[in-house]
């Protein structure tokens, strides 16, 4: 009897464990980039390791720069009709969509478990995409954020963001340039050419990248999910997006912020331009949809999976899930 009871407890414990992720493939690649030749630099002698032998370093020559890094996860039971591309915001990397700062499931895993082929990327100048020489190639200098700065910028006070794990979020932040937008768009376009038709989910700074790449490749992009986009596409080319269903998602606390009322107004104006051109556009303010307390980093908030489920339902409504 005791052995039977112990077996029941064991089975019950196993039943509460999350289901494993079954993949048919996973991997990574770099895409895009261009060659740049640098000349006129002095030759230096560098000691690479303490006690090592000095080596001559000649910085003159041809460099391959402005590529981007992509990691993909392809579930065994594919249910998404198309790949889902996830593009992060400024000063961040693809870690945005991975495990949350407090250790919960992120959107990458959640969508893979629901059968989506997910391609998560580090844009040009971020993470595993790497840097280029500046100011010779990247113009200007990188911007660094003090530890406390994102807390206000991303509307975290009083929100659902896991503030006890704020330091873990700050550890994700990387330097960014304000002069590399064209290079980022070029690399994202190369990614779309390689893996699409697809749906693109993009956040914050990637707003302009998502919309502009879709305007350049309207035949390859079948849906857009703009998560608090901080930039837009070209309004004069809004008609190129008329065949691409688009979802805008905004969190909470926008009306009391210094910057975000204007950012949201610009985003909604672009949504209206898309509608005027014949596009199908949905704008969701999460508080009005009964989902309260979201910061700008809503894919990391404590209710992040509730927001993910809203996006999933919208994708289903577009006929992109089977």
ChimeraX commands (.cxc) that place a marker at each C-alpha (Angstrom):
marker #1 position 0.00,0.00,0.00 radius 0.5
marker #1 position 2.79,2.40,0.94 radius 0.5
marker #1 position 4.64,1.63,-2.29 radius 0.5
marker #1 position 1.47,2.30,-4.27 radius 0.5
marker #1 position 0.95,5.61,-2.45 radius 0.5
marker #1 position 4.55,6.63,-3.09 radius 0.5
marker #1 position 4.13,5.82,-6.80 radius 0.5
marker #1 position 0.98,7.96,-6.93 radius 0.5
marker #1 position 2.83,10.87,-5.32 radius 0.5
marker #1 position 5.69,10.46,-7.80 radius 0.5
marker #1 position 3.33,10.40,-10.76 radius 0.5
marker #1 position 1.45,13.41,-9.43 radius 0.5
marker #1 position 4.74,15.29,-9.09 radius 0.5
marker #1 position 5.70,14.40,-12.64 radius 0.5
marker #1 position 2.32,15.60,-13.86 radius 0.5
marker #1 position 3.04,19.08,-12.51 radius 0.5
marker #1 position 6.32,19.40,-14.39 radius 0.5
marker #1 position 6.27,21.50,-17.58 radius 0.5
marker #1 position 6.09,19.53,-20.78 radius 0.5
marker #1 position 9.42,19.09,-22.56 radius 0.5
marker #1 position 10.07,20.99,-25.78 radius 0.5
marker #1 position 10.35,18.62,-28.74 radius 0.5
marker #1 position 12.28,20.11,-31.65 radius 0.5
marker #1 position 12.81,18.85,-35.19 radius 0.5
marker #1 position 15.83,21.17,-35.44 radius 0.5
marker #1 position 17.59,24.13,-33.87 radius 0.5
marker #1 position 20.59,26.14,-34.90 radius 0.5
marker #1 position 21.97,29.55,-35.73 radius 0.5
marker #1 position 23.54,31.59,-38.49 radius 0.5
marker #1 position 24.79,35.06,-39.36 radius 0.5
marker #1 position 23.26,36.95,-42.26 radius 0.5
marker #1 position 23.91,40.16,-44.17 radius 0.5
marker #1 position 26.91,42.43,-43.90 radius 0.5
marker #1 position 29.26,44.23,-46.26 radius 0.5
marker #1 position 32.98,44.62,-46.87 radius 0.5
marker #1 position 34.74,47.84,-45.89 radius 0.5
marker #1 position 38.40,48.68,-46.55 radius 0.5
marker #1 position 40.32,50.69,-43.95 radius 0.5
marker #1 position 43.65,52.37,-44.64 radius 0.5
marker #1 position 46.00,54.86,-43.03 radius 0.5
marker #1 position 46.09,53.20,-39.60 radius 0.5
marker #1 position 49.38,52.74,-37.73 radius 0.5
marker #1 position 50.72,49.24,-37.16 radius 0.5
marker #1 position 50.84,48.38,-33.46 radius 0.5
marker #1 position 52.48,45.80,-31.28 radius 0.5
marker #1 position 50.04,44.17,-28.87 radius 0.5
marker #1 position 50.56,41.72,-26.01 radius 0.5
marker #1 position 47.32,39.70,-26.01 radius 0.5
marker #1 position 47.96,37.71,-22.81 radius 0.5
marker #1 position 50.09,38.55,-19.74 radius 0.5
marker #1 position 53.59,37.29,-20.33 radius 0.5
marker #1 position 52.85,36.63,-23.99 radius 0.5
marker #1 position 54.98,37.45,-27.02 radius 0.5
marker #1 position 54.09,40.79,-28.65 radius 0.5
marker #1 position 52.35,40.51,-32.01 radius 0.5
marker #1 position 52.08,43.07,-34.75 radius 0.5
marker #1 position 48.52,44.21,-35.41 radius 0.5
marker #1 position 47.88,45.93,-38.72 radius 0.5
marker #1 position 44.39,47.47,-38.69 radius 0.5
marker #1 position 44.58,48.25,-42.40 radius 0.5
marker #1 position 42.67,45.93,-44.68 radius 0.5
marker #1 position 39.20,44.69,-45.57 radius 0.5
marker #1 position 36.58,44.02,-42.91 radius 0.5
marker #1 position 33.26,42.15,-43.12 radius 0.5
marker #1 position 30.89,44.18,-40.97 radius 0.5
marker #1 position 27.21,44.79,-40.16 radius 0.5
marker #1 position 26.06,41.19,-40.18 radius 0.5
marker #1 position 23.45,40.02,-37.69 radius 0.5
marker #1 position 23.05,36.87,-35.61 radius 0.5
marker #1 position 19.98,34.62,-35.73 radius 0.5
marker #1 position 19.08,31.58,-33.63 radius 0.5
marker #1 position 16.16,29.36,-34.60 radius 0.5
marker #1 position 14.01,26.77,-32.85 radius 0.5
marker #1 position 11.80,24.52,-34.98 radius 0.5
marker #1 position 9.22,22.47,-33.03 radius 0.5
marker #1 position 8.52,18.85,-33.92 radius 0.5
marker #1 position 4.78,19.54,-34.01 radius 0.5
marker #1 position 4.68,22.59,-36.24 radius 0.5
marker #1 position 1.37,24.44,-36.04 radius 0.5
marker #1 position 2.24,27.98,-37.03 radius 0.5
marker #1 position 1.64,28.38,-40.74 radius 0.5
marker #1 position 4.77,30.54,-41.08 radius 0.5
marker #1 position 7.98,31.23,-39.18 radius 0.5
marker #1 position 7.66,33.84,-36.41 radius 0.5
marker #1 position 10.56,36.31,-36.30 radius 0.5
marker #1 position 11.26,38.13,-33.01 radius 0.5
marker #1 position 13.09,41.48,-33.18 radius 0.5
marker #1 position 14.24,43.28,-30.01 radius 0.5
marker #1 position 14.44,46.95,-29.09 radius 0.5
marker #1 position 17.23,49.47,-28.63 radius 0.5
marker #1 position 20.16,48.70,-26.34 radius 0.5
marker #1 position 18.94,45.11,-26.07 radius 0.5
marker #1 position 19.43,41.73,-27.77 radius 0.5
marker #1 position 17.40,38.61,-28.48 radius 0.5
marker #1 position 17.60,37.84,-24.76 radius 0.5
marker #1 position 14.49,40.07,-24.59 radius 0.5
marker #1 position 12.35,37.08,-25.59 radius 0.5
marker #1 position 14.18,34.39,-23.63 radius 0.5
marker #1 position 13.79,33.55,-19.92 radius 0.5
marker #1 position 12.49,36.55,-17.97 radius 0.5
marker #1 position 14.82,38.33,-15.53 radius 0.5
marker #1 position 13.16,36.52,-12.61 radius 0.5
marker #1 position 13.42,33.09,-14.25 radius 0.5
marker #1 position 9.96,32.60,-15.75 radius 0.5
marker #1 position 9.11,31.38,-19.22 radius 0.5
marker #1 position 9.67,33.94,-21.94 radius 0.5
marker #1 position 7.88,34.44,-25.23 radius 0.5
marker #1 position 10.43,32.46,-27.25 radius 0.5
marker #1 position 9.78,29.22,-25.36 radius 0.5
marker #1 position 6.05,29.89,-25.10 radius 0.5
marker #1 position 5.56,30.28,-28.85 radius 0.5
marker #1 position 7.84,27.35,-29.67 radius 0.5
marker #1 position 5.75,25.14,-27.37 radius 0.5
marker #1 position 2.68,26.18,-29.31 radius 0.5
marker #1 position 4.19,25.00,-32.55 radius 0.5
marker #1 position 5.74,28.12,-34.04 radius 0.5
marker #1 position 9.07,28.07,-35.87 radius 0.5
marker #1 position 10.77,30.93,-34.01 radius 0.5
marker #1 position 13.75,32.92,-35.28 radius 0.5
marker #1 position 15.24,35.14,-32.55 radius 0.5
marker #1 position 17.98,37.58,-33.47 radius 0.5
marker #1 position 20.67,39.96,-32.24 radius 0.5
marker #1 position 20.58,42.95,-34.58 radius 0.5
marker #1 position 23.63,44.63,-36.08 radius 0.5
marker #1 position 25.92,46.06,-33.32 radius 0.5
marker #1 position 24.31,43.92,-30.55 radius 0.5
marker #1 position 25.28,40.73,-28.75 radius 0.5
marker #1 position 26.60,38.01,-31.02 radius 0.5
marker #1 position 26.27,40.23,-34.09 radius 0.5
marker #1 position 29.32,42.15,-32.87 radius 0.5
marker #1 position 30.65,45.66,-33.36 radius 0.5
marker #1 position 32.59,47.42,-36.09 radius 0.5
marker #1 position 35.38,49.99,-35.79 radius 0.5
marker #1 position 34.15,53.46,-34.91 radius 0.5
marker #1 position 34.05,56.20,-36.04 radius 0.5
marker #1 position 35.63,54.69,-39.18 radius 0.5
marker #1 position 32.70,52.33,-39.89 radius 0.5
marker #1 position 30.05,52.94,-37.22 radius 0.5
marker #1 position 29.71,56.71,-37.21 radius 0.5
marker #1 position 29.63,58.43,-33.86 radius 0.5
marker #1 position 30.03,56.82,-30.45 radius 0.5
marker #1 position 27.98,54.17,-28.64 radius 0.5
marker #1 position 25.48,55.23,-26.00 radius 0.5
marker #1 position 25.69,53.65,-22.54 radius 0.5
marker #1 position 22.84,53.75,-20.03 radius 0.5
marker #1 position 23.36,54.16,-16.27 radius 0.5
marker #1 position 21.82,51.40,-14.21 radius 0.5
marker #1 position 18.74,53.34,-13.04 radius 0.5
marker #1 position 17.88,54.96,-16.37 radius 0.5
marker #1 position 15.76,52.16,-17.94 radius 0.5
marker #1 position 13.56,52.00,-14.84 radius 0.5
marker #1 position 11.91,55.31,-15.69 radius 0.5
marker #1 position 12.23,55.11,-19.47 radius 0.5
marker #1 position 10.45,51.74,-19.57 radius 0.5
marker #1 position 7.66,52.72,-17.12 radius 0.5
marker #1 position 8.51,50.07,-14.55 radius 0.5
marker #1 position 7.40,51.88,-11.39 radius 0.5
marker #1 position 4.12,50.42,-10.13 radius 0.5
marker #1 position 3.95,48.01,-13.06 radius 0.5
marker #1 position 3.90,44.24,-13.44 radius 0.5
marker #1 position 7.63,44.23,-14.17 radius 0.5
marker #1 position 9.49,41.91,-11.74 radius 0.5
marker #1 position 11.42,44.73,-10.04 radius 0.5
marker #1 position 13.06,42.33,-7.58 radius 0.5
marker #1 position 15.01,41.02,-10.58 radius 0.5
marker #1 position 15.78,44.47,-12.03 radius 0.5
marker #1 position 19.55,43.91,-11.79 radius 0.5
marker #1 position 19.19,40.83,-14.01 radius 0.5
marker #1 position 17.42,42.97,-16.59 radius 0.5
marker #1 position 20.17,45.60,-16.50 radius 0.5
marker #1 position 22.72,42.85,-17.14 radius 0.5
marker #1 position 21.09,42.36,-20.56 radius 0.5
marker #1 position 21.59,45.94,-21.69 radius 0.5
marker #1 position 24.27,46.58,-24.30 radius 0.5
marker #1 position 25.67,49.78,-25.84 radius 0.5
marker #1 position 23.86,51.12,-28.87 radius 0.5
marker #1 position 24.52,53.52,-31.71 radius 0.5
marker #1 position 22.07,56.00,-33.20 radius 0.5
marker #1 position 23.80,55.89,-36.60 radius 0.5
marker #1 position 23.35,52.25,-37.65 radius 0.5
marker #1 position 19.66,52.16,-38.59 radius 0.5
marker #1 position 20.29,51.67,-42.32 radius 0.5
marker #1 position 22.70,48.80,-41.63 radius 0.5
marker #1 position 20.18,47.15,-39.29 radius 0.5
marker #1 position 17.40,47.43,-41.89 radius 0.5
marker #1 position 19.67,45.98,-44.58 radius 0.5
marker #1 position 20.52,42.96,-42.40 radius 0.5
marker #1 position 16.90,42.38,-41.38 radius 0.5
marker #1 position 15.92,42.52,-45.05 radius 0.5
marker #1 position 18.52,39.84,-45.80 radius 0.5
marker #1 position 17.00,37.72,-43.01 radius 0.5
marker #1 position 13.51,38.09,-44.48 radius 0.5
marker #1 position 14.84,37.14,-47.90 radius 0.5
marker #1 position 16.35,34.00,-46.39 radius 0.5
marker #1 position 13.56,32.59,-44.20 radius 0.5
marker #1 position 10.26,34.19,-45.17 radius 0.5
marker #1 position 7.28,34.24,-45.92 radius 0.5
marker #1 position 6.84,34.91,-42.20 radius 0.5
marker #1 position 5.22,36.91,-39.43 radius 0.5
marker #1 position 7.35,39.49,-37.62 radius 0.5
marker #1 position 6.96,40.43,-33.96 radius 0.5
marker #1 position 8.99,43.51,-33.09 radius 0.5
marker #1 position 9.46,45.76,-30.07 radius 0.5
marker #1 position 10.28,49.41,-29.37 radius 0.5
marker #1 position 13.19,50.65,-31.55 radius 0.5
marker #1 position 12.51,47.79,-33.97 radius 0.5
marker #1 position 9.20,49.44,-34.88 radius 0.5
marker #1 position 10.74,51.32,-37.79 radius 0.5
marker #1 position 12.73,48.23,-38.78 radius 0.5
marker #1 position 9.68,45.97,-38.90 radius 0.5
marker #1 position 7.55,48.39,-40.87 radius 0.5
marker #1 position 10.28,49.48,-43.29 radius 0.5
marker #1 position 11.41,45.93,-44.03 radius 0.5
marker #1 position 7.77,44.95,-44.63 radius 0.5
marker #1 position 7.41,47.92,-46.99 radius 0.5
marker #1 position 10.49,46.69,-48.86 radius 0.5
marker #1 position 9.28,43.05,-48.95 radius 0.5
marker #1 position 5.46,43.15,-48.77 radius 0.5
marker #1 position 5.20,39.83,-50.62 radius 0.5
marker #1 position 7.24,38.02,-47.96 radius 0.5
marker #1 position 5.69,39.41,-44.75 radius 0.5
marker #1 position 2.26,38.01,-43.90 radius 0.5
marker #1 position 1.63,39.56,-40.47 radius 0.5
marker #1 position 3.13,42.25,-38.22 radius 0.5
marker #1 position 2.91,42.45,-34.42 radius 0.5
marker #1 position 4.15,45.85,-33.24 radius 0.5
marker #1 position 4.77,45.72,-29.48 radius 0.5
marker #1 position 4.95,49.33,-28.26 radius 0.5
marker #1 position 6.75,50.47,-31.43 radius 0.5
marker #1 position 8.93,53.54,-30.93 radius 0.5
marker #1 position 9.26,54.15,-34.67 radius 0.5
marker #1 position 7.21,53.71,-37.81 radius 0.5
marker #1 position 7.54,53.08,-41.50 radius 0.5
marker #1 position 7.28,55.59,-44.32 radius 0.5
marker #1 position 3.72,57.02,-44.33 radius 0.5
marker #1 position 4.03,57.73,-48.06 radius 0.5
marker #1 position 4.47,53.98,-48.61 radius 0.5
marker #1 position 1.67,52.87,-46.30 radius 0.5
marker #1 position -0.16,51.29,-49.23 radius 0.5
marker #1 position 2.57,48.65,-49.45 radius 0.5
marker #1 position 1.33,47.27,-46.12 radius 0.5
marker #1 position -2.34,47.03,-47.07 radius 0.5
marker #1 position -2.12,43.26,-47.57 radius 0.5
marker #1 position -0.38,42.61,-44.24 radius 0.5
marker #1 position -2.62,42.31,-41.16 radius 0.5
marker #1 position -1.04,44.29,-38.33 radius 0.5
marker #1 position -1.48,44.32,-34.55 radius 0.5
marker #1 position -0.31,47.21,-32.35 radius 0.5
marker #1 position -0.01,46.41,-28.62 radius 0.5
marker #1 position 0.42,49.06,-25.91 radius 0.5
marker #1 position 0.86,48.59,-22.18 radius 0.5
marker #1 position -0.16,50.61,-19.13 radius 0.5
marker #1 position 0.87,53.95,-17.66 radius 0.5
marker #1 position 1.41,55.62,-21.02 radius 0.5
marker #1 position -0.76,58.67,-20.34 radius 0.5
marker #1 position 1.25,59.66,-17.24 radius 0.5
marker #1 position 4.66,59.34,-18.90 radius 0.5
marker #1 position 6.58,62.29,-20.37 radius 0.5
marker #1 position 7.53,60.64,-23.67 radius 0.5
marker #1 position 5.11,57.81,-24.32 radius 0.5
marker #1 position 1.92,59.78,-25.10 radius 0.5
marker #1 position 3.72,61.24,-28.13 radius 0.5
marker #1 position 5.30,57.91,-29.08 radius 0.5
marker #1 position 1.91,56.18,-28.93 radius 0.5
marker #1 position 0.21,59.01,-30.85 radius 0.5
marker #1 position 2.80,58.68,-33.64 radius 0.5
marker #1 position 2.27,54.92,-33.75 radius 0.5
marker #1 position -1.51,55.24,-33.93 radius 0.5
marker #1 position -1.19,57.88,-36.66 radius 0.5
marker #1 position 0.81,55.42,-38.72 radius 0.5
marker #1 position -1.82,52.76,-38.04 radius 0.5
marker #1 position -4.45,55.16,-39.36 radius 0.5
marker #1 position -2.35,55.78,-42.48 radius 0.5
marker #1 position -2.25,52.03,-43.04 radius 0.5
marker #1 position -6.03,51.79,-42.63 radius 0.5
marker #1 position -6.56,54.71,-45.01 radius 0.5
marker #1 position -4.49,52.82,-47.58 radius 0.5
marker #1 position -6.76,49.78,-47.23 radius 0.5
marker #1 position -4.83,47.89,-44.55 radius 0.5
marker #1 position -6.23,45.70,-41.79 radius 0.5
marker #1 position -4.96,47.10,-38.48 radius 0.5
marker #1 position -5.88,46.38,-34.86 radius 0.5
marker #1 position -4.68,48.63,-32.03 radius 0.5
marker #1 position -4.93,47.08,-28.56 radius 0.5
marker #1 position -4.40,49.06,-25.38 radius 0.5
marker #1 position -3.98,46.29,-22.84 radius 0.5
marker #1 position -5.79,48.06,-19.94 radius 0.5
marker #1 position -8.87,48.43,-22.15 radius 0.5
marker #1 position -8.60,44.72,-22.96 radius 0.5
marker #1 position -8.64,43.87,-19.24 radius 0.5
marker #1 position -4.86,43.32,-18.94 radius 0.5
marker #1 position -3.47,45.84,-16.47 radius 0.5
marker #1 position -0.11,47.00,-15.22 radius 0.5
marker #1 position 2.21,46.35,-18.14 radius 0.5
marker #1 position 5.51,48.17,-18.49 radius 0.5
marker #1 position 7.29,48.81,-21.77 radius 0.5
marker #1 position 8.99,45.42,-21.31 radius 0.5
marker #1 position 5.69,43.56,-21.33 radius 0.5
marker #1 position 7.24,40.33,-22.62 radius 0.5
marker #1 position 9.04,40.20,-19.25 radius 0.5
marker #1 position 6.19,41.37,-17.00 radius 0.5
marker #1 position 4.61,39.01,-14.48 radius 0.5
marker #1 position 1.60,38.64,-16.79 radius 0.5
marker #1 position 3.76,38.21,-19.91 radius 0.5
marker #1 position 2.07,34.96,-20.92 radius 0.5
marker #1 position -1.36,36.57,-20.76 radius 0.5
marker #1 position -0.13,39.09,-23.32 radius 0.5
marker #1 position 1.43,36.30,-25.38 radius 0.5
marker #1 position -1.93,34.52,-25.42 radius 0.5
marker #1 position -3.56,37.69,-26.78 radius 0.5
marker #1 position -1.03,37.77,-29.62 radius 0.5
marker #1 position -1.58,34.05,-30.24 radius 0.5
marker #1 position -5.36,34.52,-30.53 radius 0.5
marker #1 position -4.85,37.36,-32.98 radius 0.5
marker #1 position -2.54,35.21,-35.14 radius 0.5
marker #1 position -5.16,32.47,-35.12 radius 0.5
marker #1 position -7.77,34.98,-36.28 radius 0.5
marker #1 position -5.55,35.79,-39.26 radius 0.5
marker #1 position -5.64,32.14,-40.32 radius 0.5
marker #1 position -1.94,31.63,-39.55 radius 0.5
marker #1 position -2.32,28.72,-37.10 radius 0.5
marker #1 position -3.40,25.18,-37.80 radius 0.5
marker link #1:1,2 radius 0.2
marker link #1:2,3 radius 0.2
marker link #1:3,4 radius 0.2
marker link #1:4,5 radius 0.2
marker link #1:5,6 radius 0.2
marker link #1:6,7 radius 0.2
marker link #1:7,8 radius 0.2
marker link #1:8,9 radius 0.2
marker link #1:9,10 radius 0.2
marker link #1:10,11 radius 0.2
marker link #1:11,12 radius 0.2
marker link #1:12,13 radius 0.2
marker link #1:13,14 radius 0.2
marker link #1:14,15 radius 0.2
marker link #1:15,16 radius 0.2
marker link #1:16,17 radius 0.2
marker link #1:17,18 radius 0.2
marker link #1:18,19 radius 0.2
marker link #1:19,20 radius 0.2
marker link #1:20,21 radius 0.2
marker link #1:21,22 radius 0.2
marker link #1:22,23 radius 0.2
marker link #1:23,24 radius 0.2
marker link #1:24,25 radius 0.2
marker link #1:25,26 radius 0.2
marker link #1:26,27 radius 0.2
marker link #1:27,28 radius 0.2
marker link #1:28,29 radius 0.2
marker link #1:29,30 radius 0.2
marker link #1:30,31 radius 0.2
marker link #1:31,32 radius 0.2
marker link #1:32,33 radius 0.2
marker link #1:33,34 radius 0.2
marker link #1:34,35 radius 0.2
marker link #1:35,36 radius 0.2
marker link #1:36,37 radius 0.2
marker link #1:37,38 radius 0.2
marker link #1:38,39 radius 0.2
marker link #1:39,40 radius 0.2
marker link #1:40,41 radius 0.2
marker link #1:41,42 radius 0.2
marker link #1:42,43 radius 0.2
marker link #1:43,44 radius 0.2
marker link #1:44,45 radius 0.2
marker link #1:45,46 radius 0.2
marker link #1:46,47 radius 0.2
marker link #1:47,48 radius 0.2
marker link #1:48,49 radius 0.2
marker link #1:49,50 radius 0.2
marker link #1:50,51 radius 0.2
marker link #1:51,52 radius 0.2
marker link #1:52,53 radius 0.2
marker link #1:53,54 radius 0.2
marker link #1:54,55 radius 0.2
marker link #1:55,56 radius 0.2
marker link #1:56,57 radius 0.2
marker link #1:57,58 radius 0.2
marker link #1:58,59 radius 0.2
marker link #1:59,60 radius 0.2
marker link #1:60,61 radius 0.2
marker link #1:61,62 radius 0.2
marker link #1:62,63 radius 0.2
marker link #1:63,64 radius 0.2
marker link #1:64,65 radius 0.2
marker link #1:65,66 radius 0.2
marker link #1:66,67 radius 0.2
marker link #1:67,68 radius 0.2
marker link #1:68,69 radius 0.2
marker link #1:69,70 radius 0.2
marker link #1:70,71 radius 0.2
marker link #1:71,72 radius 0.2
marker link #1:72,73 radius 0.2
marker link #1:73,74 radius 0.2
marker link #1:74,75 radius 0.2
marker link #1:75,76 radius 0.2
marker link #1:76,77 radius 0.2
marker link #1:77,78 radius 0.2
marker link #1:78,79 radius 0.2
marker link #1:79,80 radius 0.2
marker link #1:80,81 radius 0.2
marker link #1:81,82 radius 0.2
marker link #1:82,83 radius 0.2
marker link #1:83,84 radius 0.2
marker link #1:84,85 radius 0.2
marker link #1:85,86 radius 0.2
marker link #1:86,87 radius 0.2
marker link #1:87,88 radius 0.2
marker link #1:88,89 radius 0.2
marker link #1:89,90 radius 0.2
marker link #1:90,91 radius 0.2
marker link #1:91,92 radius 0.2
marker link #1:92,93 radius 0.2
marker link #1:93,94 radius 0.2
marker link #1:94,95 radius 0.2
marker link #1:95,96 radius 0.2
marker link #1:96,97 radius 0.2
marker link #1:97,98 radius 0.2
marker link #1:98,99 radius 0.2
marker link #1:99,100 radius 0.2
marker link #1:100,101 radius 0.2
marker link #1:101,102 radius 0.2
marker link #1:102,103 radius 0.2
marker link #1:103,104 radius 0.2
marker link #1:104,105 radius 0.2
marker link #1:105,106 radius 0.2
marker link #1:106,107 radius 0.2
marker link #1:107,108 radius 0.2
marker link #1:108,109 radius 0.2
marker link #1:109,110 radius 0.2
marker link #1:110,111 radius 0.2
marker link #1:111,112 radius 0.2
marker link #1:112,113 radius 0.2
marker link #1:113,114 radius 0.2
marker link #1:114,115 radius 0.2
marker link #1:115,116 radius 0.2
marker link #1:116,117 radius 0.2
marker link #1:117,118 radius 0.2
marker link #1:118,119 radius 0.2
marker link #1:119,120 radius 0.2
marker link #1:120,121 radius 0.2
marker link #1:121,122 radius 0.2
marker link #1:122,123 radius 0.2
marker link #1:123,124 radius 0.2
marker link #1:124,125 radius 0.2
marker link #1:125,126 radius 0.2
marker link #1:126,127 radius 0.2
marker link #1:127,128 radius 0.2
marker link #1:128,129 radius 0.2
marker link #1:129,130 radius 0.2
marker link #1:130,131 radius 0.2
marker link #1:131,132 radius 0.2
marker link #1:132,133 radius 0.2
marker link #1:133,134 radius 0.2
marker link #1:134,135 radius 0.2
marker link #1:135,136 radius 0.2
marker link #1:136,137 radius 0.2
marker link #1:137,138 radius 0.2
marker link #1:138,139 radius 0.2
marker link #1:139,140 radius 0.2
marker link #1:140,141 radius 0.2
marker link #1:141,142 radius 0.2
marker link #1:142,143 radius 0.2
marker link #1:143,144 radius 0.2
marker link #1:144,145 radius 0.2
marker link #1:145,146 radius 0.2
marker link #1:146,147 radius 0.2
marker link #1:147,148 radius 0.2
marker link #1:148,149 radius 0.2
marker link #1:149,150 radius 0.2
marker link #1:150,151 radius 0.2
marker link #1:151,152 radius 0.2
marker link #1:152,153 radius 0.2
marker link #1:153,154 radius 0.2
marker link #1:154,155 radius 0.2
marker link #1:155,156 radius 0.2
marker link #1:156,157 radius 0.2
marker link #1:157,158 radius 0.2
marker link #1:158,159 radius 0.2
marker link #1:159,160 radius 0.2
marker link #1:160,161 radius 0.2
marker link #1:161,162 radius 0.2
marker link #1:162,163 radius 0.2
marker link #1:163,164 radius 0.2
marker link #1:164,165 radius 0.2
marker link #1:165,166 radius 0.2
marker link #1:166,167 radius 0.2
marker link #1:167,168 radius 0.2
marker link #1:168,169 radius 0.2
marker link #1:169,170 radius 0.2
marker link #1:170,171 radius 0.2
marker link #1:171,172 radius 0.2
marker link #1:172,173 radius 0.2
marker link #1:173,174 radius 0.2
marker link #1:174,175 radius 0.2
marker link #1:175,176 radius 0.2
marker link #1:176,177 radius 0.2
marker link #1:177,178 radius 0.2
marker link #1:178,179 radius 0.2
marker link #1:179,180 radius 0.2
marker link #1:180,181 radius 0.2
marker link #1:181,182 radius 0.2
marker link #1:182,183 radius 0.2
marker link #1:183,184 radius 0.2
marker link #1:184,185 radius 0.2
marker link #1:185,186 radius 0.2
marker link #1:186,187 radius 0.2
marker link #1:187,188 radius 0.2
marker link #1:188,189 radius 0.2
marker link #1:189,190 radius 0.2
marker link #1:190,191 radius 0.2
marker link #1:191,192 radius 0.2
marker link #1:192,193 radius 0.2
marker link #1:193,194 radius 0.2
marker link #1:194,195 radius 0.2
marker link #1:195,196 radius 0.2
marker link #1:196,197 radius 0.2
marker link #1:197,198 radius 0.2
marker link #1:198,199 radius 0.2
marker link #1:199,200 radius 0.2
marker link #1:200,201 radius 0.2
marker link #1:201,202 radius 0.2
marker link #1:202,203 radius 0.2
marker link #1:203,204 radius 0.2
marker link #1:204,205 radius 0.2
marker link #1:205,206 radius 0.2
marker link #1:206,207 radius 0.2
marker link #1:207,208 radius 0.2
marker link #1:208,209 radius 0.2
marker link #1:209,210 radius 0.2
marker link #1:210,211 radius 0.2
marker link #1:211,212 radius 0.2
marker link #1:212,213 radius 0.2
marker link #1:213,214 radius 0.2
marker link #1:214,215 radius 0.2
marker link #1:215,216 radius 0.2
marker link #1:216,217 radius 0.2
marker link #1:217,218 radius 0.2
marker link #1:218,219 radius 0.2
marker link #1:219,220 radius 0.2
marker link #1:220,221 radius 0.2
marker link #1:221,222 radius 0.2
marker link #1:222,223 radius 0.2
marker link #1:223,224 radius 0.2
marker link #1:224,225 radius 0.2
marker link #1:225,226 radius 0.2
marker link #1:226,227 radius 0.2
marker link #1:227,228 radius 0.2
marker link #1:228,229 radius 0.2
marker link #1:229,230 radius 0.2
marker link #1:230,231 radius 0.2
marker link #1:231,232 radius 0.2
marker link #1:232,233 radius 0.2
marker link #1:233,234 radius 0.2
marker link #1:234,235 radius 0.2
marker link #1:235,236 radius 0.2
marker link #1:236,237 radius 0.2
marker link #1:237,238 radius 0.2
marker link #1:238,239 radius 0.2
marker link #1:239,240 radius 0.2
marker link #1:240,241 radius 0.2
marker link #1:241,242 radius 0.2
marker link #1:242,243 radius 0.2
marker link #1:243,244 radius 0.2
marker link #1:244,245 radius 0.2
marker link #1:245,246 radius 0.2
marker link #1:246,247 radius 0.2
marker link #1:247,248 radius 0.2
marker link #1:248,249 radius 0.2
marker link #1:249,250 radius 0.2
marker link #1:250,251 radius 0.2
marker link #1:251,252 radius 0.2
marker link #1:252,253 radius 0.2
marker link #1:253,254 radius 0.2
marker link #1:254,255 radius 0.2
marker link #1:255,256 radius 0.2
marker link #1:256,257 radius 0.2
marker link #1:257,258 radius 0.2
marker link #1:258,259 radius 0.2
marker link #1:259,260 radius 0.2
marker link #1:260,261 radius 0.2
marker link #1:261,262 radius 0.2
marker link #1:262,263 radius 0.2
marker link #1:263,264 radius 0.2
marker link #1:264,265 radius 0.2
marker link #1:265,266 radius 0.2
marker link #1:266,267 radius 0.2
marker link #1:267,268 radius 0.2
marker link #1:268,269 radius 0.2
marker link #1:269,270 radius 0.2
marker link #1:270,271 radius 0.2
marker link #1:271,272 radius 0.2
marker link #1:272,273 radius 0.2
marker link #1:273,274 radius 0.2
marker link #1:274,275 radius 0.2
marker link #1:275,276 radius 0.2
marker link #1:276,277 radius 0.2
marker link #1:277,278 radius 0.2
marker link #1:278,279 radius 0.2
marker link #1:279,280 radius 0.2
marker link #1:280,281 radius 0.2
marker link #1:281,282 radius 0.2
marker link #1:282,283 radius 0.2
marker link #1:283,284 radius 0.2
marker link #1:284,285 radius 0.2
marker link #1:285,286 radius 0.2
marker link #1:286,287 radius 0.2
marker link #1:287,288 radius 0.2
marker link #1:288,289 radius 0.2
marker link #1:289,290 radius 0.2
marker link #1:290,291 radius 0.2
marker link #1:291,292 radius 0.2
marker link #1:292,293 radius 0.2
marker link #1:293,294 radius 0.2
marker link #1:294,295 radius 0.2
marker link #1:295,296 radius 0.2
marker link #1:296,297 radius 0.2
marker link #1:297,298 radius 0.2
marker link #1:298,299 radius 0.2
marker link #1:299,300 radius 0.2
marker link #1:300,301 radius 0.2
marker link #1:301,302 radius 0.2
marker link #1:302,303 radius 0.2
marker link #1:303,304 radius 0.2
marker link #1:304,305 radius 0.2
marker link #1:305,306 radius 0.2
marker link #1:306,307 radius 0.2
marker link #1:307,308 radius 0.2
marker link #1:308,309 radius 0.2
marker link #1:309,310 radius 0.2
marker link #1:310,311 radius 0.2
marker link #1:311,312 radius 0.2
marker link #1:312,313 radius 0.2
marker link #1:313,314 radius 0.2
marker link #1:314,315 radius 0.2
marker link #1:315,316 radius 0.2
marker link #1:316,317 radius 0.2
marker link #1:317,318 radius 0.2
marker link #1:318,319 radius 0.2
marker link #1:319,320 radius 0.2
marker link #1:320,321 radius 0.2
marker link #1:321,322 radius 0.2
view
